[in-house]
Amino acid sequence: MSIGTFPVDIIKSRMVVHCMKAYKIKEEAIKLFLLICSITVVMLLFGIFLLLLLKTIPAFKEISIKEFFTTPLWNPAGYYKEQYGILAMVVSTLMVTAGAMIIAVPLGIGTAAYLNEIANHKVREILKPIIEILAGIPSVVIGFLGIVLLGPIITKVFGVKSGLNALNGSILLAVMALPTIISISEDALNSVPKSFGEASYALGANRWQTLVRIKIPAALSGIIASCMLGMGRAIGETMTVLMATGCATAMPHSFFDPVRTMTSAIAIELGEVAFDSTHYYALFAVGLVLFLMTFAVNMASDVILNKYQLMERK
């Protein structure tokens, strides 16, 4: 080997060091990018909350907080006195959402269990695209079907005067929440190790016992997450409940009464309200309450999931 040339081993080691430095630079760049994305999402969420809060404060200079939360009367155009009570809208929102979950949760989990455990490959390949297509139907189309199809059926079956009521909205929201619940629940069931089912069959359990006592409990965290996401879809839906629930401002007493949810009230009135008026800021207050309700649902789901995961580890 001539003088002044580097040995091959030294060249290779320097190339390895150079590659390691380049790899670390790329890794740090990726970490920085992901950190910026996370901070951006948090800042957007905080910005939405701050905007709603700043727009809400002027409303309570004219409206009593007690009246706003405890009275069911919402009449911004009152002749003698403007009334801003959201109790009826909160009850309507919770009623429609609860009705949707009562319908969607058992159907969604049952469908996911069928696709995972019972359906053969051909049936699964047919049903899964249909469920995914269902998720892509615009909410205005589902609301239209609620008016022209489901409303008359409810009127004839239950003998009520109008089919545009809380039951109509609950059924339609359940249909909209089903794809989310089915897809995520099936993914959760698919993630259960096959050894769990094989061990259950080896102990003499049948398919039903294995599904109910082994697979569903093992995938419960994912199933709960799917139900919470479905609830978030239902509680924040606007056009469907705007079209199919009757939009009455009175306090509902049953699922056969017309209702006005918080989202539909904002959608109906915000485009027509005078800027910088008490009514204008009151609608932002309704939006803030809806934001906090949705946030509380998400926080509750995270707490439940964390507790369940800790119990699993123990």
C-alpha positions as CSV (number, residue, x, y, z in Angstrom):
1,M,0.0,0.0,0.0
2,S,1.4,3.3,-1.0
3,I,2.2,6.1,1.4
4,G,-0.5,8.8,1.6
5,T,-3.5,6.5,1.0
6,F,-6.0,5.5,3.7
7,P,-6.5,1.9,4.7
8,V,-9.9,0.5,3.5
9,D,-11.1,-0.1,7.1
10,I,-10.6,3.6,8.0
11,I,-12.6,4.7,4.9
12,K,-15.4,2.3,5.8
13,S,-15.5,3.5,9.4
14,R,-15.7,7.1,8.3
15,M,-18.5,6.2,5.9
16,V,-20.4,4.5,8.7
17,V,-19.9,7.5,11.0
18,H,-21.1,9.8,8.2
19,C,-24.2,7.6,7.6
20,M,-24.9,7.6,11.3
21,K,-24.8,11.3,11.5
22,A,-27.1,11.7,8.5
23,Y,-29.5,9.2,10.1
24,K,-29.5,11.1,13.4
25,I,-30.1,14.4,11.6
26,K,-33.1,12.8,9.7
27,E,-34.4,11.3,13.0
28,E,-34.2,14.7,14.7
29,A,-35.9,16.4,11.8
30,I,-38.7,13.8,11.9
31,K,-39.1,14.3,15.7
32,L,-39.2,18.1,15.2
33,F,-41.8,17.8,12.5
34,L,-44.0,15.5,14.6
35,L,-43.6,17.9,17.6
36,I,-44.7,20.8,15.4
37,C,-47.7,18.9,14.2
38,S,-48.7,18.0,17.8
39,I,-48.3,21.5,19.0
40,T,-50.3,22.8,16.0
41,V,-53.2,20.5,16.8
42,V,-53.2,21.5,20.4
43,M,-53.0,25.2,19.5
44,L,-55.9,24.8,17.1
45,L,-58.0,23.2,19.8
46,F,-57.1,25.9,22.3
47,G,-57.8,28.6,19.7
48,I,-61.3,27.3,19.0
49,F,-62.0,27.2,22.7
50,L,-60.6,30.7,23.2
51,L,-62.6,32.1,20.3
52,L,-65.8,30.6,21.7
53,L,-65.0,31.9,25.1
54,L,-64.3,35.4,24.0
55,K,-67.5,35.5,22.0
56,T,-69.5,34.1,24.9
57,I,-68.5,36.6,27.5
58,P,-70.5,39.5,26.1
59,A,-73.7,37.3,26.1
60,F,-73.6,37.0,29.9
61,K,-73.5,40.7,30.3
62,E,-77.1,40.7,29.2
63,I,-78.2,37.2,30.1
64,S,-78.4,35.6,33.5
65,I,-76.2,32.5,33.7
66,K,-78.9,30.8,35.9
67,E,-81.6,31.6,33.3
68,F,-79.4,30.4,30.5
69,F,-78.7,27.0,31.9
70,T,-81.9,26.2,33.9
71,T,-84.8,27.5,31.7
72,P,-86.2,25.7,28.7
73,L,-87.4,28.8,26.9
74,W,-85.4,30.0,23.9
75,N,-87.2,33.0,22.3
76,P,-84.7,35.7,21.1
77,A,-87.6,37.5,19.3
78,G,-89.8,37.8,22.3
79,Y,-92.2,40.8,22.2
80,Y,-91.9,41.7,25.9
81,K,-88.7,40.0,26.8
82,E,-86.0,38.1,25.0
83,Q,-85.5,34.6,26.5
84,Y,-82.3,32.6,26.2
85,G,-82.7,29.3,28.0
86,I,-80.9,26.2,26.5
87,L,-82.2,23.5,28.9
88,A,-84.6,22.2,26.2
89,M,-81.9,22.1,23.6
90,V,-79.5,20.3,25.9
91,V,-82.2,17.7,26.8
92,S,-83.0,17.3,23.1
93,T,-79.4,16.8,22.1
94,L,-78.8,14.2,24.9
95,M,-82.1,12.5,24.1
96,V,-81.3,12.1,20.4
97,T,-77.7,11.0,21.0
98,A,-78.8,8.5,23.7
99,G,-81.4,7.1,21.3
100,A,-78.9,6.7,18.6
101,M,-76.4,4.9,20.8
102,I,-79.1,2.5,22.1
103,I,-79.7,1.5,18.5
104,A,-76.2,1.7,17.1
105,V,-74.1,0.1,19.8
106,P,-75.7,-3.4,19.8
107,L,-76.1,-3.4,16.0
108,G,-72.6,-2.2,15.5
109,I,-70.9,-4.6,17.9
110,G,-73.1,-7.5,16.6
111,T,-72.2,-6.8,13.0
112,A,-68.5,-6.5,13.8
113,A,-68.7,-9.8,15.7
114,Y,-70.5,-11.4,12.7
115,L,-67.9,-10.2,10.2
116,N,-65.0,-11.3,12.4
117,E,-66.2,-14.6,13.7
118,I,-69.0,-16.0,11.5
119,A,-69.1,-14.6,8.0
120,N,-67.0,-16.4,5.4
121,H,-64.6,-14.6,3.1
122,K,-67.0,-13.8,0.3
123,V,-69.7,-12.4,2.6
124,R,-67.1,-10.3,4.4
125,E,-65.7,-8.9,1.1
126,I,-69.3,-7.9,0.1
127,L,-70.4,-6.4,3.4
128,K,-67.3,-4.3,4.3
129,P,-67.5,-2.1,1.2
130,I,-71.2,-1.6,1.7
131,I,-70.5,-0.4,5.3
132,E,-67.7,1.9,4.0
133,I,-70.1,3.3,1.4
134,L,-72.7,4.0,4.1
135,A,-70.2,6.2,5.9
136,G,-69.7,8.3,2.7
137,I,-73.4,9.2,2.3
138,P,-73.9,12.9,2.9
139,S,-75.8,13.8,6.0
140,V,-78.3,16.0,3.9
141,V,-79.2,12.9,1.9
142,I,-79.9,10.9,5.1
143,G,-81.9,13.8,6.4
144,F,-84.0,13.8,3.2
145,L,-84.6,10.1,3.6
146,G,-85.8,10.8,7.1
147,I,-88.4,13.3,5.8
148,V,-89.8,11.3,2.9
149,L,-89.3,7.7,4.0
150,L,-88.8,7.2,7.7
151,G,-91.2,10.0,8.9
152,P,-94.3,8.6,7.2
153,I,-93.4,5.1,8.5
154,I,-93.2,6.4,12.1
155,T,-96.5,8.2,11.7
156,K,-98.3,5.0,10.5
157,V,-96.6,2.6,12.9
158,F,-96.9,4.6,16.1
159,G,-100.0,6.7,15.2
160,V,-98.4,10.1,15.9
161,K,-99.3,13.3,14.2
162,S,-95.8,13.9,12.8
163,G,-92.9,11.6,12.0
164,L,-90.4,14.5,12.4
165,N,-89.4,13.9,16.0
166,A,-86.7,12.7,18.3
167,L,-87.2,9.0,17.3
168,N,-86.6,9.8,13.6
169,G,-83.4,11.7,14.5
170,S,-82.2,8.9,16.7
171,I,-82.7,6.3,14.0
172,L,-80.9,8.4,11.4
173,L,-78.0,9.2,13.7
174,A,-77.7,5.5,14.6
175,V,-77.3,4.8,10.8
176,M,-74.6,7.4,10.6
177,A,-72.7,6.2,13.6
178,L,-72.8,2.5,12.6
179,P,-69.9,2.5,10.1
180,T,-67.6,4.0,12.7
181,I,-68.6,1.5,15.4
182,I,-68.5,-1.5,13.1
183,S,-65.1,-0.7,11.5
184,I,-63.2,0.1,14.7
185,S,-64.9,-2.8,16.6
186,E,-64.0,-5.3,13.9
187,D,-60.4,-4.0,13.9
188,A,-60.3,-4.4,17.7
189,L,-61.6,-8.0,17.4
190,N,-59.1,-8.8,14.6
191,S,-56.2,-7.6,16.9
192,V,-57.1,-10.2,19.5
193,P,-54.3,-12.9,19.3
194,K,-55.5,-16.1,17.7
195,S,-54.0,-18.1,20.6
196,F,-56.8,-16.8,22.8
197,G,-59.5,-18.4,20.6
198,E,-57.5,-21.6,20.1
199,A,-57.0,-22.0,23.9
200,S,-60.7,-21.5,24.4
201,Y,-61.6,-24.1,21.8
202,A,-59.1,-26.5,23.4
203,L,-60.9,-26.1,26.7
204,G,-64.1,-27.2,25.1
205,A,-65.8,-23.8,24.6
206,N,-67.9,-23.3,21.5
207,R,-67.8,-20.4,19.0
208,W,-70.4,-18.3,20.9
209,Q,-68.7,-18.8,24.3
210,T,-65.4,-17.9,22.8
211,L,-66.7,-14.8,21.2
212,V,-68.7,-13.5,24.2
213,R,-66.3,-14.5,27.0
214,I,-62.9,-14.3,25.4
215,K,-62.7,-12.1,22.3
216,I,-65.1,-9.3,23.1
217,P,-63.6,-8.8,26.6
218,A,-60.1,-8.9,25.1
219,A,-61.1,-6.2,22.6
220,L,-63.2,-4.2,24.9
221,S,-60.9,-1.1,24.9
222,G,-61.2,-0.8,21.1
223,I,-65.0,-1.4,21.2
224,I,-65.4,1.3,23.9
225,A,-63.4,3.7,21.7
226,S,-65.6,2.9,18.7
227,C,-68.7,3.6,20.7
228,M,-67.3,6.9,21.9
229,L,-66.3,8.0,18.4
230,G,-69.8,7.0,17.2
231,M,-71.3,9.1,20.0
232,G,-69.1,12.0,19.0
233,R,-70.4,11.7,15.4
234,A,-74.0,11.7,16.7
235,I,-73.7,14.6,19.1
236,G,-72.1,16.9,16.6
237,E,-74.3,16.1,13.6
238,T,-76.2,19.1,12.2
239,M,-78.0,18.6,8.9
240,T,-79.7,15.3,9.7
241,V,-81.3,16.5,12.9
242,L,-82.1,19.9,11.4
243,M,-84.2,18.2,8.7
244,A,-85.7,15.2,10.5
245,T,-86.5,16.2,14.1
246,G,-89.0,19.0,13.7
247,C,-86.9,21.7,15.2
248,A,-89.4,22.7,17.9
249,T,-88.0,24.7,20.8
250,A,-90.3,23.2,23.4
251,M,-89.1,20.8,26.1
252,P,-89.5,17.3,24.8
253,H,-91.3,14.7,27.0
254,S,-90.9,11.6,24.8
255,F,-89.2,10.4,21.7
256,F,-92.3,11.2,19.7
257,D,-92.0,14.9,20.3
258,P,-90.3,17.2,17.9
259,V,-87.0,18.5,19.2
260,R,-84.3,21.1,18.4
261,T,-80.8,20.2,19.2
262,M,-78.0,22.6,19.9
263,T,-76.3,22.1,16.5
264,S,-79.5,22.7,14.6
265,A,-80.3,25.8,16.6
266,I,-76.9,27.3,15.7
267,A,-77.3,26.3,12.0
268,I,-80.8,27.8,11.7
269,E,-80.2,31.1,13.5
270,L,-76.6,32.1,13.1
271,G,-77.0,33.1,9.4
272,E,-79.9,35.4,10.2
273,V,-78.9,37.0,13.5
274,A,-77.8,40.6,13.7
275,F,-74.1,40.9,14.2
276,D,-72.9,42.1,17.7
277,S,-76.3,41.5,19.2
278,T,-77.2,39.6,22.4
279,H,-78.7,36.8,20.2
280,Y,-75.5,36.6,18.2
281,Y,-73.3,36.1,21.3
282,A,-75.9,33.7,22.9
283,L,-75.4,31.4,19.9
284,F,-71.7,31.3,20.6
285,A,-72.5,30.4,24.2
286,V,-74.5,27.5,22.9
287,G,-71.5,26.5,20.8
288,L,-69.2,26.7,23.8
289,V,-71.5,24.4,25.8
290,L,-71.6,21.9,22.9
291,F,-67.8,22.1,22.7
292,L,-67.5,21.3,26.4
293,M,-69.9,18.5,26.2
294,T,-68.0,16.9,23.3
295,F,-64.7,17.4,25.1
296,A,-66.2,15.8,28.3
297,V,-67.3,12.7,26.3
298,N,-63.8,12.4,24.8
299,M,-62.1,12.8,28.2
300,A,-64.4,10.3,29.8
301,S,-63.6,7.8,27.0
302,D,-59.9,8.3,27.6
303,V,-60.2,7.8,31.3
304,I,-62.3,4.6,30.8
305,L,-59.8,3.2,28.3
306,N,-56.8,4.0,30.5
307,K,-58.4,2.4,33.6
308,Y,-59.3,-0.7,31.5
309,Q,-55.8,-1.0,30.1
310,L,-54.3,-0.7,33.6
311,M,-56.6,-3.5,34.8
312,E,-55.5,-5.7,31.9
313,R,-51.9,-5.2,32.8
314,K,-52.5,-6.1,36.4
